[in-house]
Amino acid sequence: MGEIWIKEAERLGKGTIGGAMDSPSAPGRVVWHTTESGHGDASFKNVGQYLINVSAEPHILYDPTTDRLAQYGPLNQSARALRNDGLTRTNRTGRVCIQIEILARAATPFTGYWKPGKNFKALMRAIRSWGIPDVWPAGALASSYGSGSSRNRTTWATKGGHYGHCNIPGNDHWDPGAISKPAIFAAAGGSDDKPAPSKPSTGSTYTVKAGDTLSGIGAKTGIKWQTIASVNGIKSPYTIKVGQILKLKASSSAPAKPTVSVARLNAARKADIPAATGHTTYPADVKIVEAALKAEGLLAATYAADGSWGTKTDTAYDAFRRKMGYTGSAATGSVGLESLKKLAARHGFTAKA
């Protein structure tokens, strides 16, 4: 059980806005909205009351310029900020469906000017307490009313993580706009509100706290996470542990990441599998992926450095997709950019189409 009431948040309304979830066995998720209003205390008061008046309360109201945070109802029950998708009550999808209204406009992404502080960290602490991962399963957010964004019903029903209002089936809004998704997680930091040194020198250390990732530590310390990784031999943001002491090394520029192309991987997959054992098409790209799959424990060392996309590599990549929550046809076949980006984020390379 995660946090139900955020102790740092103000209380709005009567404290009850919805009811039990319809699919509590499905993963938890978060939906980000914008109020399409100004910000500041006057807007906080007026918009906060308006959402009550029209029975469209989210769980959370947040001002990105003042770090002011309020909560309408318990996080383990539904909110009222989404339309139903036919007979599917989208507000009641998942173990939790935490809905956040940001006092902002979609056309001006709030991550471009916001001032997140301890209340935003408290919000993200509560989100993570429900096991909601730092991922955006539906992919890109809408950048305008007419721009495309995925509203896939299967994704929404089965995958936990963060969504924009623009990603929810049965809804036609395009908020929260083209916000910076990495900035959301970087600003969350760890559970300790004490700031780390802005520019640590060579030999400085940092003790890992609950909720930390290397990218988040980098945002707090002013160091690129790749530099932290190169000092400690850490492969990805997901291998650090609470209490681990990281050695930090300031650097004016991070080492360049290798780039892997989806197009080249799929060309290798098409050519190498039916060819003789050991056939290679794009060995440089394939070797990077094989090394990552080996680090995930999905590919034996024997097959992890030959640069050939054979059946063992193909099976290992399918296993990685299942590990990331993909099911059915999405977990097999050609390599997709979305899944490759997930692997890249975990193992220090860049994925491109």
C-alpha positions in Angstrom: 0.0 0.0 0.0 1.4 3.4 -1.0 0.7 6.9 0.5 -3.0 7.7 0.5 -2.8 11.3 1.8 0.3 13.5 1.2 1.1 15.1 4.5 2.7 18.2 2.8 -0.5 18.9 0.8 -3.3 21.3 1.6 -6.8 19.8 1.7 -9.5 20.9 -0.8 -13.1 19.9 -0.8 -14.7 17.3 1.4 -12.1 14.7 1.1 -14.1 12.2 -1.0 -14.3 12.5 -4.8 -14.7 9.0 -6.2 -14.7 5.4 -5.2 -13.0 2.0 -5.6 -10.9 1.2 -8.6 -12.4 -1.1 -11.3 -9.1 -2.9 -12.1 -7.0 -3.0 -9.0 -4.9 -5.8 -10.3 -3.6 -3.5 -13.2 -0.5 -1.4 -12.7 -0.8 2.0 -11.1 -0.5 5.1 -13.3 -0.5 8.9 -13.2 -2.2 11.4 -15.5 -0.9 14.9 -16.0 -3.4 17.7 -16.9 -3.2 21.4 -17.2 -5.9 23.8 -16.0 -5.6 26.1 -19.0 -5.4 29.0 -16.5 -2.8 31.3 -15.0 -0.9 30.5 -11.8 -0.3 32.1 -8.4 -2.5 32.1 -5.3 -5.5 33.8 -6.8 -5.7 31.2 -9.6 -5.0 28.4 -7.1 -8.1 29.5 -5.1 -10.4 30.1 -8.0 -9.5 27.1 -10.1 -9.5 24.9 -7.0 -13.1 25.9 -6.2 -14.2 25.7 -9.9 -13.1 22.1 -10.2 -15.3 21.3 -7.1 -18.2 23.2 -8.6 -18.2 21.3 -11.9 -17.5 17.9 -10.2 -14.2 17.5 -12.1 -11.8 17.2 -9.2 -8.4 15.5 -9.8 -6.5 14.1 -6.9 -3.9 16.9 -6.9 -3.7 20.6 -7.7 -0.2 22.0 -8.2 1.2 25.4 -8.9 4.5 25.1 -10.8 5.6 28.6 -10.0 5.1 28.5 -6.2 5.4 24.8 -5.5 1.9 25.0 -3.8 0.3 21.5 -3.5 -3.3 20.5 -2.6 -5.1 17.2 -2.5 -8.9 16.6 -3.0 -9.2 13.0 -2.2 -7.4 9.7 -1.3 -5.0 8.4 -3.9 -6.3 4.9 -3.6 -9.7 5.9 -4.9 -10.8 7.4 -8.2 -10.8 11.0 -9.2 -13.1 12.8 -11.7 -10.8 14.5 -14.2 -11.2 12.0 -17.2 -14.1 11.2 -19.5 -15.2 7.5 -19.7 -14.2 5.6 -22.8 -17.5 4.1 -23.7 -18.3 1.6 -20.8 -14.7 1.8 -19.5 -14.4 4.1 -16.5 -11.0 5.6 -17.2 -10.9 7.3 -13.8 -11.0 3.9 -12.2 -8.3 2.1 -14.3 -5.4 0.5 -12.5 -4.4 -0.1 -8.9 -4.3 3.7 -8.6 -4.9 6.4 -11.2 -3.4 9.5 -9.7 -4.6 12.6 -11.6 -2.7 15.9 -11.3 -3.9 19.3 -12.5 -1.1 21.8 -13.1 -1.9 25.5 -13.0 -0.6 26.1 -16.5 -1.5 26.1 -20.2 -0.6 23.3 -22.6 0.7 25.8 -25.2 3.4 27.0 -22.8 4.9 23.8 -21.3 5.3 24.4 -17.5 8.7 22.6 -17.3 10.1 25.6 -19.2 9.6 28.0 -16.4 8.6 26.1 -13.3 10.2 26.2 -9.8 9.7 22.7 -8.3 10.5 22.4 -4.7 9.9 20.2 -1.6 6.2 19.9 -2.3 6.8 18.5 -5.8 9.3 16.0 -4.4 6.6 15.0 -1.9 4.1 14.5 -4.7 6.6 12.3 -6.6 7.4 10.4 -3.4 3.8 9.5 -3.1 3.5 8.5 -6.7 6.6 6.2 -6.4 5.2 4.7 -3.2 2.6 3.0 -5.3 5.3 1.3 -7.5 4.5 3.6 -10.5 7.7 3.5 -12.7 9.4 6.5 -14.1 8.2 5.8 -17.7 5.7 7.1 -20.2 4.2 4.0 -21.8 2.1 5.9 -24.5 5.2 7.6 -25.9 5.1 11.2 -27.2 2.9 13.9 -25.7 0.9 16.2 -28.0 2.6 19.5 -28.9 -0.6 21.1 -30.2 -4.3 20.4 -30.4 -3.9 18.9 -33.9 -0.8 16.9 -33.3 -1.0 13.2 -32.9 -0.5 11.3 -29.7 -1.2 7.7 -28.8 -4.5 6.8 -27.1 -4.0 3.1 -27.4 -6.6 1.2 -25.3 -4.4 -1.8 -24.6 -1.5 0.4 -23.5 -3.8 2.3 -21.1 -5.3 -0.8 -19.7 -2.1 -2.8 -19.1 0.9 -0.6 -18.6 1.8 1.4 -15.5 3.6 4.7 -15.6 3.0 8.4 -16.5 0.5 9.6 -19.1 -0.6 12.9 -20.5 -4.4 13.7 -20.7 -3.6 13.5 -24.5 -2.9 9.8 -24.1 -6.2 8.7 -22.6 -8.7 6.8 -24.8 -12.1 8.4 -24.9 -10.7 11.9 -24.2 -9.9 14.6 -26.7 -7.8 17.1 -24.8 -4.1 17.7 -25.7 -2.8 18.7 -22.3 -0.3 18.9 -20.6 1.5 20.0 -23.8 5.1 19.2 -24.8 6.5 19.2 -21.3 10.0 17.8 -20.6 9.4 14.2 -19.4 13.0 13.8 -18.0 12.6 17.1 -16.1 9.7 15.6 -14.2 11.8 12.8 -12.8 14.9 14.9 -12.4 13.0 17.4 -10.2 11.7 14.6 -8.0 15.2 13.7 -6.8 15.4 11.5 -3.7 13.7 11.6 -0.3 16.1 14.1 1.2 15.3 17.7 0.6 18.8 18.9 1.4 20.5 20.2 -1.8 23.8 18.6 -2.9 26.7 20.7 -3.9 26.1 22.4 -7.3 29.6 21.7 -8.6 31.4 19.0 -6.7 35.1 18.6 -7.4 36.9 15.4 -8.2 36.6 13.0 -5.3 33.3 14.3 -4.0 30.8 11.7 -2.9 27.0 11.3 -2.8 25.0 8.8 -0.8 22.1 7.3 -2.7 18.7 7.9 -1.3 15.3 6.3 -1.9 14.0 7.3 -5.3 17.3 8.4 -6.7 18.4 7.7 -10.3 21.8 8.7 -11.7 20.0 11.2 -13.9 18.3 12.7 -10.9 21.5 12.9 -8.9 23.1 14.6 -11.9 20.3 17.2 -11.9 20.9 17.9 -8.2 24.7 18.0 -8.3 25.3 19.6 -11.7 27.1 16.6 -13.0 26.1 14.6 -16.0 25.1 11.1 -14.9 27.4 9.5 -17.5 30.4 11.0 -15.6 29.1 9.5 -12.3 28.8 6.2 -14.0 32.3 6.3 -15.5 33.8 6.8 -12.1 31.9 4.1 -10.3 31.5 1.5 -13.1 27.7 1.8 -12.9 26.0 0.6 -16.0 22.7 2.4 -15.8 20.4 4.5 -13.5 18.7 1.3 -12.4 21.7 -0.4 -10.8 22.3 2.0 -7.9 21.1 1.1 -4.4 19.9 3.1 -1.4 22.9 3.8 0.8 25.5 3.2 -1.9 28.2 5.9 -1.9 28.9 7.3 -5.4 32.2 9.0 -6.3 31.5 12.1 -8.4 33.9 13.6 -10.9 33.1 17.0 -12.3 33.4 17.2 -16.0 32.8 20.0 -18.5 31.3 17.5 -21.0 30.0 14.0 -20.8 31.5 11.3 -22.9 29.6 10.8 -26.1 27.1 7.9 -26.1 27.2 5.4 -28.9 24.2 5.5 -31.1 22.2 2.4 -32.2 19.8 2.6 -35.2 16.5 0.7 -35.2 16.7 0.5 -39.0 20.1 -1.1 -38.9 19.1 -3.6 -36.2 16.0 -4.7 -38.2 18.1 -5.0 -41.3 20.6 -7.2 -39.4 17.7 -9.2 -37.9 16.3 -9.8 -41.4 19.6 -10.8 -42.9 21.4 -12.6 -40.0 18.8 -15.0 -38.8 18.3 -17.0 -42.0 22.1 -16.8 -42.9 24.9 -19.0 -41.7 25.7 -18.8 -38.0 27.9 -15.8 -37.3 26.7 -13.8 -40.3 26.9 -10.1 -39.5 25.2 -7.1 -41.2 25.6 -4.2 -38.8 27.9 -5.7 -36.1 28.7 -2.4 -34.3 25.0 -1.7 -33.6 24.2 -5.3 -32.7 27.2 -5.7 -30.3 26.0 -2.7 -28.2 22.5 -4.3 -27.9 24.0 -7.7 -27.2 26.1 -6.3 -24.4 23.0 -4.6 -22.9 21.0 -7.9 -23.1 23.9 -9.7 -21.4 23.9 -7.1 -18.6 20.2 -7.7 -18.2 20.9 -11.4 -17.7 19.0 -12.4 -20.9 21.8 -13.3 -23.3 24.7 -15.7 -22.5 28.2 -14.4 -22.8 28.9 -16.8 -25.7 26.5 -14.9 -27.9 27.0 -11.4 -26.5 29.9 -10.1 -28.6 29.7 -11.6 -32.1 27.7 -8.8 -33.6 25.3 -11.2 -35.3 21.6 -10.8 -34.8 20.9 -14.5 -34.6 18.0 -16.4 -32.9 19.6 -16.2 -29.5 19.8 -12.4 -29.7 16.3 -12.3 -31.1 14.9 -14.4 -28.2 16.8 -12.3 -25.7 15.4 -9.1 -27.1 11.9 -10.5 -26.9 12.5 -11.4 -23.3 13.6 -7.8 -22.6 10.4 -6.5 -24.0 8.4 -8.8 -21.8 10.4 -7.6 -18.9 9.4 -4.1 -19.7 5.7 -5.0 -19.7 5.1 -5.6 -23.5 2.7 -8.4 -24.3 1.4 -10.2 -27.4 2.6 -9.0 -30.8 4.3 -6.0 -29.2 6.7 -8.3 -27.4 8.0 -10.1 -30.6 9.1 -9.3 -34.1 10.9 -6.3 -35.4 12.7 -4.0 -33.0 10.7 -0.9 -32.1 12.1 2.5 -31.2 10.2 2.7 -28.0 11.6 -0.5 -26.6 15.1 0.2 -27.8 15.0 3.6 -26.0 14.2 1.8 -22.8 17.2 -0.5 -23.3 19.3 2.5 -24.2 18.3 4.4 -21.1 19.3 1.5 -18.9 22.7 0.9 -20.6 24.1 4.2 -21.7 23.6 4.4 -25.4 21.3 6.4 -27.7 18.5 4.9 -29.8 17.4 6.4 -33.1 15.0 5.4 -35.9 
